């Protein structure tokens, strides 16, 4: 009987720690997404300052502005694409978004779309100028 109680307690502790670990992973990936988008925003703003107050119309930045290239989603490893509404660019403005797993918010992506399955909201950066 005592052994069953010990096994039950261990099972409860494992299930609690698994939920906490999963939540921590989501928060870590969301933090990475925010950090990546801040780097993208800095790259676009540096490009703007260097190119007669124009942003790149194609949403692509050279290695001068993004040494490691455009970031990818830390969970899936796929790039944020314009076709999914993750970003939009013109010479006068830009919008780059990443879907978040760990927090719910009302923000839509650049084209006004809702988060994909498994994600709860968006974090977007836009032109500062």
N, CA, C and O atoms as CSV, one atom per row, in Angstrom:
chain,resi,resn,atom,element,x,y,z
A,1,UNK,N,N,0.824,-1.193,0.000
A,1,UNK,CA,C,0.000,0.000,0.000
A,1,UNK,C,C,0.873,1.263,0.000
A,1,UNK,O,O,0.608,2.217,-0.732
A,2,UNK,N,N,1.899,1.247,0.823
A,2,UNK,CA,C,2.793,2.410,0.878
A,2,UNK,C,C,3.485,2.624,-0.463
A,2,UNK,O,O,3.681,3.760,-0.893
A,3,UNK,N,N,3.850,1.540,-1.112
A,3,UNK,CA,C,4.514,1.641,-2.408
A,3,UNK,C,C,3.590,2.281,-3.450
A,3,UNK,O,O,4.048,3.074,-4.273
A,4,UNK,N,N,2.303,1.949,-3.423
A,4,UNK,CA,C,1.344,2.555,-4.347
A,4,UNK,C,C,1.215,4.053,-4.105
A,4,UNK,O,O,1.108,4.827,-5.056
A,5,UNK,N,N,1.225,4.459,-2.869
A,5,UNK,CA,C,1.137,5.888,-2.532
A,5,UNK,C,C,2.377,6.620,-3.037
A,5,UNK,O,O,2.268,7.707,-3.605
A,6,UNK,N,N,3.545,6.034,-2.833
A,6,UNK,CA,C,4.790,6.650,-3.304
A,6,UNK,C,C,4.781,6.767,-4.825
A,6,UNK,O,O,5.165,7.804,-5.365
A,7,UNK,N,N,4.352,5.724,-5.516
A,7,UNK,CA,C,4.289,5.752,-6.978
A,7,UNK,C,C,3.293,6.816,-7.450
A,7,UNK,O,O,3.571,7.522,-8.420
A,8,UNK,N,N,2.156,6.942,-6.794
A,8,UNK,CA,C,1.156,7.957,-7.148
A,8,UNK,C,C,1.716,9.360,-6.958
A,8,UNK,O,O,1.519,10.226,-7.810
A,9,UNK,N,N,2.407,9.589,-5.861
A,9,UNK,CA,C,3.005,10.915,-5.598
A,9,UNK,C,C,4.061,11.232,-6.648
A,9,UNK,O,O,4.126,12.356,-7.146
A,10,UNK,N,N,4.885,10.253,-6.984
A,10,UNK,CA,C,5.911,10.465,-8.019
A,10,UNK,C,C,5.247,10.783,-9.359
A,10,UNK,O,O,5.706,11.664,-10.086
A,11,UNK,N,N,4.189,10.080,-9.681
A,11,UNK,CA,C,3.458,10.339,-10.927
A,11,UNK,C,C,2.889,11.747,-10.975
A,11,UNK,O,O,2.953,12.409,-12.011
A,12,UNK,N,N,2.335,12.206,-9.866
A,12,UNK,CA,C,1.785,13.566,-9.793
A,12,UNK,C,C,2.894,14.592,-9.971
A,12,UNK,O,O,2.719,15.565,-10.706
A,13,UNK,N,N,4.021,14.397,-9.319
A,13,UNK,CA,C,5.150,15.328,-9.446
A,13,UNK,C,C,5.691,15.364,-10.878
A,13,UNK,O,O,6.041,16.432,-11.379
A,14,UNK,N,N,5.759,14.225,-11.525
A,14,UNK,CA,C,6.240,14.184,-12.913
A,14,UNK,C,C,5.278,14.934,-13.832
A,14,UNK,O,O,5.715,15.680,-14.707
A,15,UNK,N,N,3.985,14.743,-13.641
A,15,UNK,CA,C,3.019,15.430,-14.507
A,15,UNK,C,C,3.067,16.939,-14.295
A,15,UNK,O,O,2.945,17.695,-15.260
A,16,UNK,N,N,3.239,17.386,-13.081
A,16,UNK,CA,C,3.347,18.821,-12.808
A,16,UNK,C,C,4.612,19.392,-13.428
A,16,UNK,O,O,4.576,20.469,-14.024
A,17,UNK,N,N,5.723,18.691,-13.296
A,17,UNK,CA,C,6.975,19.201,-13.849
A,17,UNK,C,C,6.962,19.204,-15.376
A,17,UNK,O,O,7.585,20.068,-15.994
A,18,UNK,N,N,6.263,18.249,-15.995
A,18,UNK,CA,C,6.153,18.214,-17.452
A,18,UNK,C,C,5.391,19.436,-17.964
A,18,UNK,O,O,5.799,20.047,-18.952
A,19,UNK,N,N,4.302,19.795,-17.309
A,19,UNK,CA,C,3.529,20.969,-17.697
A,19,UNK,C,C,4.374,22.233,-17.533
A,19,UNK,O,O,4.361,23.100,-18.407
A,20,UNK,N,N,5.101,22.344,-16.431
A,20,UNK,CA,C,5.946,23.516,-16.195
A,20,UNK,C,C,7.062,23.607,-17.235
A,20,UNK,O,O,7.398,24.700,-17.689
A,21,UNK,N,N,7.630,22.479,-17.608
A,21,UNK,CA,C,8.701,22.462,-18.599
A,21,UNK,C,C,8.187,22.886,-19.968
A,21,UNK,O,O,8.839,23.660,-20.668
A,22,UNK,N,N,7.024,22.381,-20.348
A,22,UNK,CA,C,6.425,22.747,-21.635
A,22,UNK,C,C,6.134,24.236,-21.683
A,22,UNK,O,O,6.388,24.886,-22.698
A,23,UNK,N,N,5.612,24.775,-20.614
A,23,UNK,CA,C,5.322,26.206,-20.544
A,23,UNK,C,C,6.603,27.031,-20.642
A,23,UNK,O,O,6.631,28.062,-21.314
A,24,UNK,N,N,7.639,26.587,-19.988
A,24,UNK,CA,C,8.924,27.294,-20.047
A,24,UNK,C,C,9.498,27.264,-21.459
A,24,UNK,O,O,10.085,28.249,-21.906
A,25,UNK,N,N,9.337,26.149,-22.165
A,25,UNK,CA,C,9.811,26.064,-23.549
A,25,UNK,C,C,9.079,27.061,-24.443
A,25,UNK,O,O,9.699,27.720,-25.277
A,26,UNK,N,N,7.777,27.171,-24.275
A,26,UNK,CA,C,7.004,28.118,-25.079
A,26,UNK,C,C,7.461,29.549,-24.820
A,26,UNK,O,O,7.636,30.330,-25.755
A,27,UNK,N,N,7.653,29.888,-23.553
A,27,UNK,CA,C,8.104,31.238,-23.213
A,27,UNK,C,C,9.488,31.519,-23.783
A,27,UNK,O,O,9.759,32.632,-24.232
A,28,UNK,N,N,10.353,30.531,-23.769
A,28,UNK,CA,C,11.697,30.695,-24.317
A,28,UNK,C,C,11.647,30.920,-25.818
A,28,UNK,O,O,12.344,31.792,-26.337
A,29,UNK,N,N,10.834,30.147,-26.516
A,29,UNK,CA,C,10.712,30.338,-27.970
A,29,UNK,C,C,10.095,31.690,-28.300
A,29,UNK,O,O,10.514,32.340,-29.258
A,30,UNK,N,N,9.100,32.126,-27.518
A,30,UNK,CA,C,8.500,33.445,-27.746
A,30,UNK,C,C,9.518,34.559,-27.515
A,30,UNK,O,O,9.542,35.546,-28.249
A,31,UNK,N,N,10.346,34.399,-26.506
A,31,UNK,CA,C,11.398,35.384,-26.243
A,31,UNK,C,C,12.379,35.442,-27.417
A,31,UNK,O,O,12.817,36.523,-27.812
A,32,UNK,N,N,12.715,34.292,-27.962
A,32,UNK,CA,C,13.603,34.240,-29.133
A,32,UNK,C,C,12.968,34.936,-30.327
A,32,UNK,O,O,13.644,35.661,-31.057
A,33,UNK,N,N,11.669,34.719,-30.531
A,33,UNK,CA,C,10.968,35.367,-31.640
A,33,UNK,C,C,11.015,36.885,-31.500
A,33,UNK,O,O,11.288,37.598,-32.466
A,34,UNK,N,N,10.747,37.369,-30.295
A,34,UNK,CA,C,10.800,38.825,-30.069
A,34,UNK,C,C,12.201,39.367,-30.337
A,34,UNK,O,O,12.358,40.407,-30.976
A,35,UNK,N,N,13.195,38.673,-29.855
A,35,UNK,CA,C,14.578,39.088,-30.057
A,35,UNK,C,C,14.935,39.098,-31.545
A,35,UNK,O,O,15.569,40.036,-32.028
A,36,UNK,N,N,14.531,38.062,-32.261
A,36,UNK,CA,C,14.781,37.994,-33.699
A,36,UNK,C,C,14.139,39.169,-34.423
A,36,UNK,O,O,14.759,39.779,-35.295
A,37,UNK,N,N,12.897,39.488,-34.065
A,37,UNK,CA,C,12.205,40.576,-34.757
A,37,UNK,C,C,12.787,41.937,-34.413
A,37,UNK,O,O,12.774,42.841,-35.249
A,38,UNK,N,N,13.290,42.099,-33.210
A,38,UNK,CA,C,13.974,43.354,-32.872
A,38,UNK,C,C,15.244,43.499,-33.708
A,38,UNK,O,O,15.585,44.604,-34.128
A,39,UNK,N,N,15.940,42.398,-33.950
A,39,UNK,CA,C,17.133,42.432,-34.809
A,39,UNK,C,C,16.749,42.792,-36.239
A,39,UNK,O,O,17.447,43.563,-36.896
A,40,UNK,N,N,15.642,42.236,-36.722
A,40,UNK,CA,C,15.159,42.560,-38.061
A,40,UNK,C,C,14.798,44.046,-38.135
A,40,UNK,O,O,15.136,44.733,-39.099
A,41,UNK,N,N,14.114,44.521,-37.111
A,41,UNK,CA,C,13.743,45.938,-37.084
A,41,UNK,C,C,14.986,46.823,-37.117
A,41,UNK,O,O,15.019,47.815,-37.845
A,42,UNK,N,N,15.996,46.479,-36.346
A,42,UNK,CA,C,17.245,47.249,-36.361
A,42,UNK,C,C,17.900,47.210,-37.740
A,42,UNK,O,O,18.423,48.223,-38.204
A,43,UNK,N,N,17.878,46.064,-38.392
A,43,UNK,CA,C,18.435,45.942,-39.737
A,43,UNK,C,C,17.705,46.829,-40.738
A,43,UNK,O,O,18.335,47.510,-41.548
A,44,UNK,N,N,16.362,46.820,-40.681
A,44,UNK,CA,C,15.589,47.670,-41.588
A,44,UNK,C,C,15.871,49.153,-41.333
A,44,UNK,O,O,15.989,49.936,-42.275
A,45,UNK,N,N,15.976,49.529,-40.078
A,45,UNK,CA,C,16.228,50.934,-39.761
A,45,UNK,C,C,17.639,51.361,-40.181
A,45,UNK,O,O,17.840,52.500,-40.601
A,46,UNK,N,N,18.603,50.466,-40.071
A,46,UNK,CA,C,19.956,50.783,-40.556
A,46,UNK,C,C,19.940,50.920,-42.075
A,46,UNK,O,O,20.574,51.822,-42.624
A,47,UNK,N,N,19.224,50.039,-42.751
A,47,UNK,CA,C,19.090,50.127,-44.202
A,47,UNK,C,C,18.469,51.468,-44.584
A,47,UNK,O,O,18.935,52.131,-45.510
A,48,UNK,N,N,17.422,51.862,-43.871
A,48,UNK,CA,C,16.724,53.125,-44.122
A,48,UNK,C,C,17.686,54.304,-44.004
A,48,UNK,O,O,17.675,55.208,-44.840
A,49,UNK,N,N,18.510,54.290,-42.971
A,49,UNK,CA,C,19.461,55.384,-42.758
A,49,UNK,C,C,20.539,55.422,-43.843
A,49,UNK,O,O,21.018,56.498,-44.201
A,50,UNK,N,N,20.917,54.275,-44.357
A,50,UNK,CA,C,21.983,54.192,-45.362
A,50,UNK,C,C,21.505,54.385,-46.797
A,50,UNK,O,O,22.330,54.600,-47.685
A,51,UNK,N,N,20.200,54.315,-47.054
A,51,UNK,CA,C,19.685,54.301,-48.426
A,51,UNK,C,C,18.650,55.394,-48.693
A,51,UNK,O,O,17.526,55.111,-49.107
A,52,UNK,N,N,19.030,56.595,-48.461
A,52,UNK,CA,C,18.192,57.768,-48.800
A,52,UNK,C,C,16.774,57.669,-48.265
A,52,UNK,O,O,15.814,57.972,-48.975
A,53,UNK,N,N,16.642,57.251,-47.032
A,53,UNK,CA,C,15.351,57.159,-46.366
A,53,UNK,C,C,14.346,56.273,-47.100
A,53,UNK,O,O,13.173,56.621,-47.231
A,54,UNK,N,N,14.822,55.130,-47.573
A,54,UNK,CA,C,13.980,54.120,-48.211
A,54,UNK,C,C,14.238,52.769,-47.565
A,54,UNK,O,O,15.378,52.426,-47.251
A,55,UNK,N,N,13.156,51.995,-47.368
A,55,UNK,CA,C,13.272,50.621,-46.893
A,55,UNK,C,C,13.399,49.701,-48.110
A,55,UNK,O,O,13.029,50.092,-49.217
A,56,UNK,N,N,13.915,48.490,-47.920
A,56,UNK,CA,C,13.978,47.562,-49.061
A,56,UNK,C,C,12.576,47.078,-49.438
A,56,UNK,O,O,11.836,46.594,-48.581
A,57,UNK,N,N,12.217,47.205,-50.688
A,57,UNK,CA,C,10.867,46.840,-51.137
A,57,UNK,C,C,10.641,45.334,-51.103
A,57,UNK,O,O,9.494,44.890,-51.056
A,58,UNK,N,N,11.702,44.543,-51.125
A,58,UNK,CA,C,11.555,43.088,-51.186
A,58,UNK,C,C,11.617,42.407,-49.823
A,58,UNK,O,O,11.524,41.182,-49.754
A,59,UNK,N,N,11.766,43.136,-48.775
A,59,UNK,CA,C,11.881,42.590,-47.415
A,59,UNK,C,C,13.134,41.739,-47.229
A,59,UNK,O,O,13.210,40.963,-46.277
A,60,UNK,N,N,14.093,41.866,-48.097
A,60,UNK,CA,C,15.327,41.113,-47.917
A,60,UNK,C,C,16.451,42.084,-47.588
A,60,UNK,O,O,16.586,43.143,-48.202
A,61,UNK,N,N,17.234,41.704,-46.625
A,61,UNK,CA,C,18.362,42.527,-46.195
A,61,UNK,C,C,19.658,41.780,-46.463
A,61,UNK,O,O,19.733,40.567,-46.269
A,62,UNK,N,N,20.662,42.493,-46.901
A,62,UNK,CA,C,21.963,41.863,-47.162
A,62,UNK,C,C,22.632,41.496,-45.840
A,62,UNK,O,O,22.166,41.873,-44.765
A,63,UNK,N,N,23.715,40.767,-45.939
A,63,UNK,CA,C,24.441,40.366,-44.730
A,63,UNK,C,C,25.068,41.565,-44.022
A,63,UNK,O,O,25.515,41.450,-42.881
A,64,UNK,N,N,25.102,42.706,-44.692
A,64,UNK,CA,C,25.566,43.923,-44.026
A,64,UNK,C,C,24.628,44.280,-42.880
A,64,UNK,O,O,25.070,44.736,-41.825
A,65,UNK,N,N,23.338,44.070,-43.090
A,65,UNK,CA,C,22.331,44.439,-42.092
A,65,UNK,C,C,21.848,43.252,-41.267
A,65,UNK,O,O,21.442,43.428,-40.118
A,66,UNK,N,N,21.884,42.061,-41.825
A,66,UNK,CA,C,21.490,40.840,-41.113
A,66,UNK,C,C,22.585,39.797,-41.334
A,66,UNK,O,O,22.455,38.963,-42.229
A,67,UNK,N,N,23.662,39.823,-40.539
A,67,UNK,CA,C,24.796,38.913,-40.770
A,67,UNK,C,C,24.430,37.433,-40.810
A,67,UNK,O,O,25.073,36.663,-41.523
A,68,UNK,N,N,23.421,37.026,-40.066
A,68,UNK,CA,C,23.017,35.615,-40.047
A,68,UNK,C,C,21.815,35.339,-40.932
A,68,UNK,O,O,21.242,34.252,-40.856
A,69,UNK,N,N,21.420,36.281,-41.763
A,69,UNK,CA,C,20.246,36.123,-42.615
A,69,UNK,C,C,18.969,36.387,-41.843
A,69,UNK,O,O,18.987,36.642,-40.638
A,70,UNK,N,N,17.862,36.320,-42.561
A,70,UNK,CA,C,16.564,36.539,-41.927
A,70,UNK,C,C,16.281,35.378,-40.971
A,70,UNK,O,O,16.566,34.225,-41.293
A,71,UNK,N,N,15.726,35.677,-39.807
A,71,UNK,CA,C,15.493,34.627,-38.808
A,71,UNK,C,C,14.381,33.663,-39.216
A,71,UNK,O,O,13.567,33.952,-40.093
A,72,UNK,N,N,14.376,32.526,-38.559
A,72,UNK,CA,C,13.346,31.514,-38.770
A,72,UNK,C,C,12.665,31.206,-37.444
A,72,UNK,O,O,13.196,31.503,-36.374
A,73,UNK,N,N,11.510,30.621,-37.527
A,73,UNK,CA,C,10.761,30.260,-36.327
A,73,UNK,C,C,11.547,29.224,-35.530
A,73,UNK,O,O,11.965,28.216,-36.099
A,74,UNK,N,N,11.764,29.440,-34.223
A,74,UNK,CA,C,12.560,28.482,-33.444
A,74,UNK,C,C,11.900,27.119,-33.245
A,74,UNK,O,O,12.589,26.151,-32.922
A,75,UNK,N,N,10.616,27.023,-33.424
A,75,UNK,CA,C,9.938,25.743,-33.254
A,75,UNK,C,C,9.969,24.922,-34.537
A,75,UNK,O,O,10.290,23.734,-34.514
A,76,UNK,N,N,9.635,25.560,-35.657
A,76,UNK,CA,C,9.515,24.835,-36.911
A,76,UNK,C,C,10.754,24.953,-37.797
A,76,UNK,O,O,10.995,24.096,-38.647
A,77,UNK,N,N,11.535,26.010,-37.600
A,77,UNK,CA,C,12.715,26.235,-38.427
A,77,UNK,C,C,12.391,26.818,-39.790
A,77,UNK,O,O,13.283,26.976,-40.623
A,78,UNK,N,N,11.126,27.139,-40.028
A,78,UNK,CA,C,10.738,27.717,-41.311
A,78,UNK,C,C,10.809,29.234,-41.253
A,78,UNK,O,O,10.604,29.845,-40.204
A,79,UNK,N,N,11.100,29.823,-42.392
A,79,UNK,CA,C,11.201,31.277,-42.477
A,79,UNK,C,C,9.807,31.895,-42.416
A,79,UNK,O,O,8.819,31.278,-42.812
A,80,UNK,N,N,9.750,33.107,-41.920
A,80,UNK,CA,C,8.505,33.859,-41.944
A,80,UNK,C,C,8.314,34.324,-43.390
A,80,UNK,O,O,9.196,34.972,-43.953
A,81,UNK,N,N,7.173,34.000,-43.990
A,81,UNK,CA,C,6.994,34.279,-45.416
A,81,UNK,C,C,5.930,35.340,-45.658
A,81,UNK,O,O,5.009,35.514,-44.860
A,82,UNK,N,N,6.075,36.038,-46.764
A,82,UNK,CA,C,5.108,37.074,-47.135
A,82,UNK,C,C,3.759,36.452,-47.489
A,82,UNK,O,O,2.717,37.056,-47.236
A,83,UNK,N,N,3.767,35.261,-48.068
A,83,UNK,CA,C,2.516,34.646,-48.491
A,83,UNK,C,C,1.637,34.276,-47.305
A,83,UNK,O,O,0.416,34.204,-47.445
A,84,UNK,N,N,2.226,34.044,-46.157
A,84,UNK,CA,C,1.436,33.722,-44.970
A,84,UNK,C,C,1.082,34.975,-44.174
A,84,UNK,O,O,0.476,34.877,-43.107
A,85,UNK,N,N,1.455,36.159,-44.685
A,85,UNK,CA,C,1.163,37.400,-43.980
A,85,UNK,C,C,2.149,37.712,-42.872
A,85,UNK,O,O,1.899,38.590,-42.046
A,86,UNK,N,N,3.286,36.990,-42.843
A,86,UNK,CA,C,4.266,37.210,-41.785
A,86,UNK,C,C,4.990,38.534,-41.970
A,86,UNK,O,O,5.442,39.136,-40.996
A,87,UNK,N,N,5.103,38.991,-43.210
A,87,UNK,CA,C,5.716,40.299,-43.427
A,87,UNK,C,C,5.200,40.937,-44.704
A,87,UNK,O,O,4.705,40.267,-45.611
A,88,UNK,N,N,5.333,42.248,-44.741
A,88,UNK,CA,C,5.027,43.011,-45.950
A,88,UNK,C,C,5.986,44.191,-45.976
A,88,UNK,O,O,6.344,44.736,-44.932
A,89,UNK,N,N,6.397,44.578,-47.172
A,89,UNK,CA,C,7.377,45.647,-47.308
A,89,UNK,C,C,7.087,46.527,-48.504
A,89,UNK,O,O,6.544,46.082,-49.515
A,90,UNK,N,N,7.461,47.783,-48.365
A,90,UNK,CA,C,7.501,48.730,-49.474
A,90,UNK,C,C,8.665,49.664,-49.164
A,90,UNK,O,O,9.281,49.553,-48.105
A,91,UNK,N,N,8.964,50.561,-50.055
A,91,UNK,CA,C,10.085,51.478,-49.802
A,91,UNK,C,C,9.762,52.489,-48.712
A,91,UNK,O,O,10.658,53.171,-48.213
A,92,UNK,N,N,8.484,52.592,-48.339
A,92,UNK,CA,C,8.114,53.559,-47.312
A,92,UNK,C,C,7.723,52.931,-45.974
A,92,UNK,O,O,7.609,53.643,-44.976
A,93,UNK,N,N,7.515,51.618,-45.933
A,93,UNK,CA,C,7.086,50.978,-44.685
A,93,UNK,C,C,7.364,49.479,-44.732
A,93,UNK,O,O,7.555,48.899,-45.801
A,94,UNK,N,N,7.383,48.868,-43.555
A,94,UNK,CA,C,7.508,47.413,-43.457
A,94,UNK,C,C,6.764,46.930,-42.231
A,94,UNK,O,O,6.510,47.695,-41.301
A,95,UNK,N,N,6.420,45.668,-42.239
A,95,UNK,CA,C,5.787,45.000,-41.109
A,95,UNK,C,C,6.304,43.567,-41.111
A,95,UNK,O,O,6.218,42.873,-42.125
A,96,UNK,N,N,6.840,43.123,-39.976
A,96,UNK,CA,C,7.334,41.750,-39.847
A,96,UNK,C,C,6.727,41.170,-38.574
A,96,UNK,O,O,6.786,41.792,-37.513
A,97,UNK,N,N,6.144,39.974,-38.683
A,97,UNK,CA,C,5.459,39.357,-37.543
A,97,UNK,C,C,5.956,37.942,-37.278
A,97,UNK,O,O,6.473,37.262,-38.164
A,98,UNK,N,N,5.781,37.528,-36.036
A,98,UNK,CA,C,6.048,36.150,-35.632
A,98,UNK,C,C,4.873,35.691,-34.769
A,98,UNK,O,O,4.379,36.446,-33.931
A,99,UNK,N,N,4.436,34.470,-34.974
A,99,UNK,CA,C,3.360,33.905,-34.168
A,99,UNK,C,C,3.917,33.484,-32.809
A,99,UNK,O,O,5.020,32.945,-32.715
A,100,UNK,N,N,3.137,33.738,-31.761
A,100,UNK,CA,C,3.532,33.393,-30.397
A,100,UNK,C,C,2.759,32.183,-29.900
A,100,UNK,O,O,1.589,31.997,-30.234
A,101,UNK,N,N,3.428,31.364,-29.099
A,101,UNK,CA,C,2.789,30.173,-28.532
A,101,UNK,C,C,2.269,30.402,-27.128
A,101,UNK,O,O,1.230,29.857,-26.753
A,102,UNK,N,N,2.981,31.201,-26.345
A,102,UNK,CA,C,2.734,31.240,-24.915
A,102,UNK,C,C,1.832,32.337,-24.409
A,102,UNK,O,O,1.503,32.346,-23.223
A,103,UNK,N,N,1.419,33.258,-25.243
A,103,UNK,CA,C,0.540,34.305,-24.757
A,103,UNK,C,C,-0.506,34.639,-25.801
A,103,UNK,O,O,-0.252,34.576,-27.003
A,104,UNK,N,N,-1.668,34.989,-25.326
A,104,UNK,CA,C,-2.765,35.340,-26.218
A,104,UNK,C,C,-2.851,36.849,-26.297
A,104,UNK,O,O,-2.814,37.534,-25.275
A,105,UNK,N,N,-2.966,37.366,-27.508
A,105,UNK,CA,C,-3.201,38.791,-27.680
A,105,UNK,C,C,-4.050,39.005,-28.916
A,105,UNK,O,O,-4.287,38.076,-29.688
A,106,UNK,N,N,-4.502,40.225,-29.098
A,106,UNK,CA,C,-5.417,40.523,-30.194
A,106,UNK,C,C,-4.691,40.961,-31.459
A,106,UNK,O,O,-5.341,41.288,-32.452
A,107,UNK,N,N,-3.369,40.976,-31.449
A,107,UNK,CA,C,-2.616,41.430,-32.608
A,107,UNK,C,C,-2.778,40.450,-33.764
A,107,UNK,O,O,-2.688,39.237,-33.577
A,108,UNK,N,N,-3.015,40.982,-34.952
A,108,UNK,CA,C,-3.080,40.151,-36.152
A,108,UNK,C,C,-1.748,40.259,-36.881
A,108,UNK,O,O,-0.908,41.087,-36.528
A,109,UNK,N,N,-1.557,39.433,-37.887
A,109,UNK,CA,C,-0.315,39.526,-38.643
A,109,UNK,C,C,-0.399,40.694,-39.616
A,109,UNK,O,O,-1.379,41.439,-39.601
A,110,UNK,N,N,0.611,40.865,-40.459
A,110,UNK,CA,C,0.704,42.039,-41.330
A,110,UNK,C,C,-0.465,42.172,-42.292
A,110,UNK,O,O,-0.818,43.285,-42.683
A,111,UNK,N,N,-1.063,41.070,-42.676
A,111,UNK,CA,C,-2.195,41.143,-43.602
A,111,UNK,C,C,-3.532,41.003,-42.882
A,111,UNK,O,O,-4.568,40.844,-43.528
A,112,UNK,N,N,-3.519,41.061,-41.554
A,112,UNK,CA,C,-4.763,40.995,-40.782
A,112,UNK,C,C,-5.237,39.594,-40.480
A,112,UNK,O,O,-6.372,39.408,-40.042
A,113,UNK,N,N,-4.386,38.593,-40.705
A,113,UNK,CA,C,-4.779,37.208,-40.484
A,113,UNK,C,C,-4.653,36.763,-39.032
A,113,UNK,O,O,-3.964,37.394,-38.230
A,114,UNK,N,N,-5.318,35.687,-38.717
A,114,UNK,CA,C,-5.295,35.108,-37.370
A,114,UNK,C,C,-4.102,34.155,-37.233
A,114,UNK,O,O,-3.566,33.683,-38.235
A,115,UNK,N,N,-3.690,33.876,-35.997
A,115,UNK,CA,C,-2.561,32.955,-35.780
A,115,UNK,C,C,-2.862,31.558,-36.300
A,115,UNK,O,O,-4.016,31.129,-36.300
A,116,UNK,N,N,-1.832,30.847,-36.743
A,116,UNK,CA,C,-2.037,29.466,-37.199
A,116,UNK,C,C,-2.337,28.540,-36.027
A,116,UNK,O,O,-2.193,28.926,-34.866
A,117,UNK,N,N,-2.744,27.347,-36.331
A,117,UNK,CA,C,-3.060,26.346,-35.322
A,117,UNK,C,C,-1.848,26.105,-34.414
A,117,UNK,O,O,-0.728,25.944,-34.899
A,118,UNK,N,N,-2.073,26.082,-33.110
A,118,UNK,CA,C,-1.000,25.854,-32.153
A,118,UNK,C,C,-0.358,27.136,-31.646
A,118,UNK,O,O,0.486,27.091,-30.751
A,119,UNK,N,N,-0.746,28.282,-32.208
A,119,UNK,CA,C,-0.210,29.573,-31.784
A,119,UNK,C,C,-1.356,30.423,-31.254
A,119,UNK,O,O,-2.505,30.242,-31.657
A,120,UNK,N,N,-1.046,31.345,-30.355
A,120,UNK,CA,C,-2.103,32.090,-29.680
A,120,UNK,C,C,-2.130,33.574,-29.989
A,120,UNK,O,O,-3.080,34.252,-29.596
A,121,UNK,N,N,-1.146,34.101,-30.666
A,121,UNK,CA,C,-1.118,35.523,-30.975
A,121,UNK,C,C,0.074,35.859,-31.837
A,121,UNK,O,O,0.797,34.967,-32.283
A,122,UNK,N,N,0.286,37.141,-32.076
A,122,UNK,CA,C,1.397,37.604,-32.893
A,122,UNK,C,C,2.194,38.670,-32.166
A,122,UNK,O,O,1.675,39.375,-31.300
A,123,UNK,N,N,3.451,38.777,-32.527
A,123,UNK,CA,C,4.294,39.899,-32.140
A,123,UNK,C,C,4.805,40.494,-33.441
A,123,UNK,O,O,5.427,39.790,-34.236
A,124,UNK,N,N,4.555,41.770,-33.671
A,124,UNK,CA,C,4.938,42.404,-34.924
A,124,UNK,C,C,5.800,43.633,-34.677
A,124,UNK,O,O,5.632,44.335,-33.679
A,125,UNK,N,N,6.716,43.882,-35.590
A,125,UNK,CA,C,7.488,45.123,-35.573
A,125,UNK,C,C,7.212,45.844,-36.882
A,125,UNK,O,O,7.059,45.222,-37.934
A,126,UNK,N,N,7.152,47.154,-36.797
A,126,UNK,CA,C,6.862,47.976,-37.971
A,126,UNK,C,C,7.875,49.095,-38.066
A,126,UNK,O,O,8.680,49.313,-37.160
A,127,UNK,N,N,7.816,49.804,-39.190
A,127,UNK,CA,C,8.769,50.882,-39.403
A,127,UNK,C,C,8.661,51.935,-38.301
A,127,UNK,O,O,7.572,52.252,-37.823
A,128,UNK,N,N,9.811,52.461,-37.916
A,128,UNK,CA,C,9.885,53.486,-36.883
A,128,UNK,C,C,9.737,54.873,-37.503
A,128,UNK,O,O,9.160,55.773,-36.893
A,129,UNK,N,N,10.252,55.039,-38.700
A,129,UNK,CA,C,10.254,56.342,-39.364
A,129,UNK,C,C,8.902,56.664,-39.948
A,129,UNK,O,O,8.724,57.726,-40.544
